[in-house]
Amino acid sequence: MRALRALIGLSLLLPLLASGAVSYDAASPGSTTADASSLTFPHTVSSGCANPGLVVVANVDIALASGDVVTGVTYNGDGMARTLYNHLSGTNNALYVYELPNPDKGGSFNVVISMSVANGITAGAISVCGAHQTSLVRAGGTAQTEGTGTTWTAPTIATSTTDLAIGGFSMNSEATSGTCDSPATERVDRQSTHNSVALLLCTATPSGSTIGMTGTNSVSDNGQTFVVSAQEAEAAVSRRRFSIMHY
């Protein structure tokens, strides 16, 4: 019986799951000390942060009739996309969330929030690693609600155990400070000395397919809570060569 041996090389494209999950990198706060038409503050994305993403949250004290006053947010000159906006009914509190996949890293660069009219503003920037490089915030992974009191509860959103949730509250009081309940970790707790605007930002790794956040604040006043979910980096594609022996 004669054996024939043929060596056939096959090149196959096999999708590989993205390694790891989204992780926290750094946070920076900023606020005005007087009415201003813009706010500028520095933030540094770590040089070793692979697949970085940046989320900027702002609490703007605006006149009831002013409406939407933020005209744009940039990081090192790159425009950021708006993820969430809500003007708290009957108050001066407006909440804004912006995102930027693949921000510049390895240096201290400015976040610039521009407005059409001068207002008081408090803001925070949070950078993450291992994030999606085209759609940083998960579709359906954004929510906001309004409320008062000395406890806050952010709404539940769709997420994944490989995401990183960013949430907290914005409030119409310069006297407030806040805390995040476990498993969330406090990243920014900023109270402006002008126009009564406060902001608390937290991060948490989801333990399942949904997540919400809770915490406390030191005073009872009108405010908003929110949570967004930064999703993991795209799946990589690897080219592998297999050899098949026929006898």
C-alpha positions as a Markdown table, in Angstrom:
| # | Residue | x | y | z |
|---|---|---|---|---|
| 1 | Met | 0.0 | 0.0 | 0.0 |
| 2 | Arg | 1.6 | 3.1 | -1.2 |
| 3 | Ala | 1.4 | 6.1 | 1.1 |
| 4 | Leu | 1.2 | 9.5 | -0.5 |
| 5 | Arg | 2.2 | 12.5 | 1.6 |
| 6 | Ala | 1.1 | 16.0 | 0.7 |
| 7 | Leu | 1.8 | 19.1 | 2.8 |
| 8 | Ile | -0.9 | 21.7 | 2.4 |
| 9 | Gly | -0.5 | 25.1 | 4.1 |
| 10 | Leu | -3.7 | 26.8 | 4.9 |
| 11 | Ser | -3.9 | 30.5 | 6.0 |
| 12 | Leu | -6.9 | 31.1 | 8.1 |
| 13 | Leu | -8.2 | 34.3 | 9.6 |
| 14 | Leu | -9.3 | 33.7 | 13.1 |
| 15 | Pro | -11.0 | 36.3 | 15.3 |
| 16 | Leu | -9.5 | 36.6 | 18.8 |
| 17 | Leu | -11.3 | 38.1 | 21.7 |
| 18 | Ala | -9.8 | 41.4 | 23.0 |
| 19 | Ser | -7.6 | 40.7 | 26.0 |
| 20 | Gly | -8.5 | 42.1 | 29.4 |
| 21 | Ala | -11.1 | 44.7 | 30.3 |
| 22 | Val | -11.5 | 48.4 | 30.5 |
| 23 | Ser | -9.5 | 49.8 | 33.5 |
| 24 | Tyr | -9.3 | 53.2 | 35.2 |
| 25 | Asp | -6.3 | 55.4 | 34.3 |
| 26 | Ala | -6.5 | 58.9 | 35.8 |
| 27 | Ala | -8.9 | 61.7 | 36.8 |
| 28 | Ser | -8.7 | 65.5 | 36.8 |
| 29 | Pro | -11.1 | 68.2 | 38.1 |
| 30 | Gly | -11.7 | 71.7 | 37.0 |
| 31 | Ser | -14.0 | 74.6 | 37.9 |
| 32 | Thr | -14.5 | 78.4 | 37.4 |
| 33 | Thr | -14.2 | 81.0 | 40.2 |
| 34 | Ala | -16.4 | 83.5 | 38.3 |
| 35 | Asp | -18.8 | 83.5 | 35.3 |
| 36 | Ala | -16.8 | 82.5 | 32.2 |
| 37 | Ser | -17.6 | 81.5 | 28.6 |
| 38 | Ser | -15.1 | 78.7 | 28.8 |
| 39 | Leu | -13.3 | 76.4 | 31.3 |
| 40 | Thr | -9.8 | 75.0 | 30.7 |
| 41 | Phe | -8.0 | 72.5 | 32.9 |
| 42 | Pro | -5.2 | 69.9 | 32.3 |
| 43 | His | -5.4 | 66.2 | 32.2 |
| 44 | Thr | -2.8 | 63.5 | 31.5 |
| 45 | Val | -3.5 | 60.1 | 29.9 |
| 46 | Ser | -0.7 | 57.8 | 30.9 |
| 47 | Ser | 1.8 | 57.0 | 28.2 |
| 48 | Gly | 1.5 | 53.3 | 28.8 |
| 49 | Cys | -2.3 | 53.3 | 28.5 |
| 50 | Ala | -3.1 | 50.9 | 25.6 |
| 51 | Asn | -6.4 | 51.7 | 23.8 |
| 52 | Pro | -7.1 | 54.8 | 25.8 |
| 53 | Gly | -10.4 | 56.6 | 26.1 |
| 54 | Leu | -11.5 | 59.9 | 27.7 |
| 55 | Val | -14.8 | 60.9 | 29.3 |
| 56 | Val | -15.5 | 64.5 | 30.4 |
| 57 | Val | -18.5 | 65.4 | 32.6 |
| 58 | Ala | -19.6 | 69.0 | 33.3 |
| 59 | Asn | -22.2 | 70.6 | 35.6 |
| 60 | Val | -23.1 | 74.0 | 34.3 |
| 61 | Asp | -25.0 | 76.6 | 36.2 |
| 62 | Ile | -27.2 | 78.2 | 33.6 |
| 63 | Ala | -30.1 | 80.6 | 33.6 |
| 64 | Leu | -33.5 | 78.9 | 33.3 |
| 65 | Ala | -34.1 | 80.4 | 29.8 |
| 66 | Ser | -30.6 | 79.8 | 28.4 |
| 67 | Gly | -31.1 | 76.2 | 27.3 |
| 68 | Asp | -28.1 | 74.3 | 25.8 |
| 69 | Val | -25.1 | 76.6 | 26.3 |
| 70 | Val | -22.1 | 74.3 | 25.7 |
| 71 | Thr | -20.9 | 74.7 | 22.2 |
| 72 | Gly | -18.0 | 72.2 | 22.2 |
| 73 | Val | -15.5 | 70.3 | 24.3 |
| 74 | Thr | -11.9 | 69.6 | 23.1 |
| 75 | Tyr | -8.9 | 67.7 | 24.4 |
| 76 | Asn | -5.5 | 68.9 | 23.1 |
| 77 | Gly | -7.5 | 70.5 | 20.3 |
| 78 | Asp | -9.4 | 67.3 | 19.3 |
| 79 | Gly | -13.2 | 67.6 | 19.4 |
| 80 | Met | -15.1 | 65.4 | 21.7 |
| 81 | Ala | -18.6 | 63.8 | 21.0 |
| 82 | Arg | -21.5 | 64.5 | 23.2 |
| 83 | Thr | -22.9 | 61.4 | 24.9 |
| 84 | Leu | -25.5 | 62.9 | 27.3 |
| 85 | Tyr | -27.2 | 66.3 | 28.0 |
| 86 | Asn | -30.0 | 67.2 | 30.4 |
| 87 | His | -31.2 | 70.5 | 31.8 |
| 88 | Leu | -32.7 | 69.8 | 35.2 |
| 89 | Ser | -36.3 | 71.0 | 35.1 |
| 90 | Gly | -37.0 | 74.2 | 37.0 |
| 91 | Thr | -33.4 | 74.7 | 38.1 |
| 92 | Asn | -30.1 | 76.1 | 36.8 |
| 93 | Asn | -28.4 | 72.7 | 36.7 |
| 94 | Ala | -27.3 | 71.3 | 33.3 |
| 95 | Leu | -25.4 | 68.0 | 33.0 |
| 96 | Tyr | -23.1 | 67.2 | 30.1 |
| 97 | Val | -21.1 | 64.1 | 29.2 |
| 98 | Tyr | -18.6 | 64.0 | 26.3 |
| 99 | Glu | -16.4 | 61.1 | 25.0 |
| 100 | Leu | -13.2 | 60.8 | 23.0 |
| 101 | Pro | -11.8 | 57.4 | 21.9 |
| 102 | Asn | -8.0 | 57.3 | 21.4 |
| 103 | Pro | -7.0 | 60.6 | 23.0 |
| 104 | Asp | -3.5 | 61.9 | 22.9 |
| 105 | Lys | -1.4 | 60.5 | 25.8 |
| 106 | Gly | 1.9 | 60.8 | 27.6 |
| 107 | Gly | 1.6 | 64.6 | 28.3 |
| 108 | Ser | -0.4 | 67.1 | 30.1 |
| 109 | Phe | -3.0 | 68.4 | 27.6 |
| 110 | Asn | -5.9 | 70.8 | 28.2 |
| 111 | Val | -9.6 | 70.0 | 28.3 |
| 112 | Val | -11.5 | 73.1 | 27.0 |
| 113 | Ile | -15.2 | 73.5 | 27.5 |
| 114 | Ser | -16.7 | 76.3 | 25.4 |
| 115 | Met | -20.0 | 78.0 | 26.1 |
| 116 | Ser | -22.2 | 80.5 | 24.3 |
| 117 | Val | -22.7 | 82.6 | 27.4 |
| 118 | Ala | -20.7 | 83.1 | 30.6 |
| 119 | Asn | -21.7 | 80.7 | 33.4 |
| 120 | Gly | -20.3 | 78.9 | 36.4 |
| 121 | Ile | -19.1 | 75.4 | 35.7 |
| 122 | Thr | -17.6 | 72.4 | 37.5 |
| 123 | Ala | -16.1 | 69.5 | 35.4 |
| 124 | Gly | -14.1 | 66.4 | 35.6 |
| 125 | Ala | -12.1 | 64.2 | 33.2 |
| 126 | Ile | -11.6 | 60.5 | 33.5 |
| 127 | Ser | -9.3 | 58.5 | 31.2 |
| 128 | Val | -9.5 | 54.7 | 30.8 |
| 129 | Cys | -7.4 | 52.0 | 29.2 |
| 130 | Gly | -8.4 | 49.0 | 27.2 |
| 131 | Ala | -11.3 | 50.8 | 25.6 |
| 132 | His | -13.1 | 50.7 | 22.3 |
| 133 | Gln | -11.3 | 52.9 | 19.8 |
| 134 | Thr | -14.3 | 54.0 | 17.7 |
| 135 | Ser | -17.3 | 53.8 | 20.0 |
| 136 | Leu | -16.1 | 54.4 | 23.6 |
| 137 | Val | -19.5 | 54.5 | 25.3 |
| 138 | Arg | -21.6 | 51.3 | 24.9 |
| 139 | Ala | -24.8 | 51.7 | 22.9 |
| 140 | Gly | -27.6 | 51.8 | 25.4 |
| 141 | Gly | -25.0 | 52.2 | 28.2 |
| 142 | Thr | -26.0 | 55.7 | 29.2 |
| 143 | Ala | -28.7 | 57.0 | 31.5 |
| 144 | Gln | -29.6 | 60.0 | 33.7 |
| 145 | Thr | -32.2 | 60.8 | 36.3 |
| 146 | Glu | -33.2 | 63.8 | 38.5 |
| 147 | Gly | -33.8 | 63.9 | 42.3 |
| 148 | Thr | -33.2 | 65.6 | 45.6 |
| 149 | Gly | -32.1 | 64.4 | 49.0 |
| 150 | Thr | -28.9 | 63.3 | 50.8 |
| 151 | Thr | -28.6 | 60.0 | 48.9 |
| 152 | Trp | -28.3 | 59.5 | 45.2 |
| 153 | Thr | -29.1 | 56.6 | 42.9 |
| 154 | Ala | -27.9 | 56.4 | 39.3 |
| 155 | Pro | -30.2 | 54.5 | 36.9 |
| 156 | Thr | -29.4 | 51.0 | 35.9 |
| 157 | Ile | -27.9 | 50.5 | 32.4 |
| 158 | Ala | -26.9 | 47.7 | 30.1 |
| 159 | Thr | -23.2 | 46.9 | 30.4 |
| 160 | Ser | -20.7 | 44.0 | 30.5 |
| 161 | Thr | -18.2 | 42.6 | 33.0 |
| 162 | Thr | -15.4 | 43.8 | 30.7 |
| 163 | Asp | -16.7 | 47.4 | 30.7 |
| 164 | Leu | -15.9 | 50.2 | 33.2 |
| 165 | Ala | -18.9 | 52.2 | 34.5 |
| 166 | Ile | -18.5 | 56.0 | 35.1 |
| 167 | Gly | -21.2 | 57.7 | 37.2 |
| 168 | Gly | -22.1 | 60.1 | 39.9 |
| 169 | Phe | -24.1 | 63.2 | 40.5 |
| 170 | Ser | -24.2 | 66.9 | 39.7 |
| 171 | Met | -25.9 | 69.3 | 42.1 |
| 172 | Asn | -27.0 | 72.9 | 42.6 |
| 173 | Ser | -25.0 | 73.5 | 45.8 |
| 174 | Glu | -21.4 | 74.6 | 46.4 |
| 175 | Ala | -21.5 | 73.2 | 50.0 |
| 176 | Thr | -22.0 | 69.5 | 49.1 |
| 177 | Ser | -19.5 | 66.7 | 49.0 |
| 178 | Gly | -20.3 | 63.2 | 48.2 |
| 179 | Thr | -19.4 | 59.5 | 48.5 |
| 180 | Cys | -19.8 | 56.5 | 46.3 |
| 181 | Asp | -21.1 | 53.2 | 47.7 |
| 182 | Ser | -19.0 | 50.0 | 47.1 |
| 183 | Pro | -18.0 | 48.7 | 44.7 |
| 184 | Ala | -17.7 | 52.1 | 43.1 |
| 185 | Thr | -14.5 | 54.2 | 43.8 |
| 186 | Glu | -14.6 | 58.0 | 44.1 |
| 187 | Arg | -12.5 | 59.8 | 41.4 |
| 188 | Val | -13.6 | 63.4 | 41.4 |
| 189 | Asp | -15.4 | 65.4 | 44.2 |
| 190 | Arg | -15.4 | 69.0 | 43.2 |
| 191 | Gln | -17.4 | 72.0 | 44.6 |
| 192 | Ser | -17.2 | 75.3 | 42.8 |
| 193 | Thr | -16.8 | 78.4 | 44.9 |
| 194 | His | -19.0 | 80.2 | 42.4 |
| 195 | Asn | -22.6 | 79.8 | 41.3 |
| 196 | Ser | -23.3 | 76.7 | 43.4 |
| 197 | Val | -22.3 | 73.8 | 41.1 |
| 198 | Ala | -20.9 | 70.5 | 42.5 |
| 199 | Leu | -19.8 | 67.3 | 40.8 |
| 200 | Leu | -19.0 | 63.8 | 42.0 |
| 201 | Leu | -17.6 | 61.1 | 39.7 |
| 202 | Cys | -17.0 | 57.4 | 40.5 |
| 203 | Thr | -15.9 | 54.3 | 38.6 |
| 204 | Ala | -16.9 | 50.7 | 39.0 |
| 205 | Thr | -16.3 | 47.4 | 37.2 |
| 206 | Pro | -19.7 | 45.7 | 36.5 |
| 207 | Ser | -20.3 | 42.2 | 38.0 |
| 208 | Gly | -23.0 | 41.4 | 35.5 |
| 209 | Ser | -24.9 | 42.6 | 32.4 |
| 210 | Thr | -26.3 | 45.7 | 34.2 |
| 211 | Ile | -25.1 | 48.3 | 36.6 |
| 212 | Gly | -26.3 | 51.2 | 38.6 |
| 213 | Met | -24.6 | 53.4 | 41.3 |
| 214 | Thr | -25.6 | 54.7 | 44.7 |
| 215 | Gly | -24.0 | 57.1 | 47.2 |
| 216 | Thr | -24.6 | 60.0 | 49.6 |
| 217 | Asn | -24.1 | 63.7 | 49.5 |
| 218 | Ser | -23.7 | 66.1 | 52.4 |
| 219 | Val | -26.7 | 68.4 | 51.7 |
| 220 | Ser | -30.2 | 68.0 | 50.2 |
| 221 | Asp | -30.7 | 70.0 | 47.0 |
| 222 | Asn | -31.8 | 69.6 | 43.4 |
| 223 | Gly | -29.5 | 67.5 | 41.3 |
| 224 | Gln | -29.0 | 64.8 | 38.7 |
| 225 | Thr | -27.4 | 61.4 | 38.7 |
| 226 | Phe | -26.0 | 59.5 | 35.7 |
| 227 | Val | -24.0 | 56.5 | 34.6 |
| 228 | Val | -22.3 | 55.6 | 31.3 |
| 229 | Ser | -20.5 | 52.4 | 30.4 |
| 230 | Ala | -17.1 | 52.5 | 28.6 |
| 231 | Gln | -16.8 | 49.4 | 26.5 |
| 232 | Glu | -13.8 | 47.2 | 25.9 |
| 233 | Ala | -11.5 | 47.4 | 22.9 |
| 234 | Glu | -12.5 | 45.9 | 19.6 |
| 235 | Ala | -11.7 | 42.2 | 19.0 |
| 236 | Ala | -8.3 | 41.7 | 17.4 |
| 237 | Val | -7.9 | 39.6 | 14.3 |
| 238 | Ser | -4.8 | 37.4 | 14.0 |
| 239 | Arg | -3.5 | 35.5 | 10.9 |
| 240 | Arg | -2.4 | 32.0 | 11.7 |
| 241 | Arg | -0.9 | 29.3 | 9.4 |
| 242 | Phe | -1.8 | 25.7 | 9.8 |
| 243 | Ser | -0.1 | 22.7 | 8.1 |
| 244 | Ile | -2.2 | 19.6 | 7.4 |
| 245 | Met | -0.6 | 16.3 | 6.6 |
| 246 | His | -2.4 | 13.8 | 4.3 |
| 247 | Tyr | -1.3 | 10.2 | 4.1 |
